[in-house]
Amino acid sequence: MTLRNRVLILLAAVAALAVVATASVLHASARAERRNETQPGGPKITAGRITLTAPGTMVFRNMAWGPHRDELTTVPAATPAGPRTASGLKCLRFYASSGTGVCLQAVHGTVTDTYRALILDANLKETARYDVPGIPSRARVSPTGHFAAWTAFVGGDSYAGTNFSTRAAIVDTRTGKLIPTLESFRIIKDGRVYHAADVNFWGVTFASDDRTFYATLATKGSTYLVRGDLRTRTVTTLHTNVECPSLSPDGTRIAYKKRVKGLPKDAPWHLYVLNLRTLRETSLAEPRSVDDQAVWRDDHTIVYAMPGDYGADLYEVPADGTGSSRLISGAAVSPAFLK
């Protein structure tokens, strides 16, 4: 092959790649524009006032395409698929309890995005903000509203694999005192103080005593449910193979996702409930792999997100292993049920 032919082939290849790149950019731009357009058959959404002290409501991140996409939105908890009221405040992850909310946001820059956590009062007004060191993944508020927690990916981007690192933080919403990482806590594993360079924490959930919390600890390729003590700054392992725990309203059980042998590597989990007194596990009647930190709708029902046409949909399933899963709200994620 002559030099001239080689140059012509190279130029043709470069031109083809340019066409593909341009088409990809145009497709992405068109899709982004469509996300701002209300889609036929979607939920009815209107702008309005939202408070975090309205009992019997569900507040969540709206995923439906249109002008209110990603905004905190509310519906009556009894009719979660009904018309929605949108707040105008956008969050990637959200949770609320007792009139306090935590909203994890992306701050879009010219080169890269950064992330932050907003602490909100009952009227969604910001009372404090904190830098988040990576992509937000989990958020919780204690039953009293006195503490908030969040988890972020600081390396890697999926719980499904093993090549990731997380940072879990807890803040006292009354004083503003921040614990930037649970890795500073003393770890008691199998009755002994434990040290390891590969320790990761994620998925904080709080008890009602303003002292006790639960979370996932990962080390040496295994995960553990830990019980934490905010006063002694200690965590103690309780049970193996527990991820993204969620404490029941009565404080007696933990809902969580568990890795099950034989499932695909990118979808390895099944939902379980753990009795904290007996450490007995109950498999829930959701056959699909769930990658979410589930919430308790009440003492009997678990709510969680699954992939949907517009990002995520919300499902519920009984907490005792009976029944079957049921779609309750499309195009929704990060729900909080206000009592």
Buried (B, 14 or more C-beta within 10 A) or exposed (E): EEEEEEEEEEEEEEEEEEEEEEEEEEEEEEEEEEBEEBBEEBBEBEEEEBBBBBEEBBBBBBBBBBEBBBBBBBBEBEEBEEEBBBBEBBBBBBBBBBBBBBBBBBEEEEEEEEBBBBBBBBEBEEEBEBEBBBBBBBBBBBBBBBBBBBBBBBEBEEBBEEEBBBBBBBBBBEEEEBBBBBBEBEBBBEEEEBEEEEBBBBBBBBBBEBBBBBBBBBBEEEBBBBBBBBEEEBBBBBBEBBBBBBBBBEBBBBBBBBBEEEEEEEEBBBBBBBEBEEEEBBEBEBEEBBBBBBBBBBEEBBBBBBEBEBBBBBBBBBBBBEBEBEEBBBBBBBBBBBE
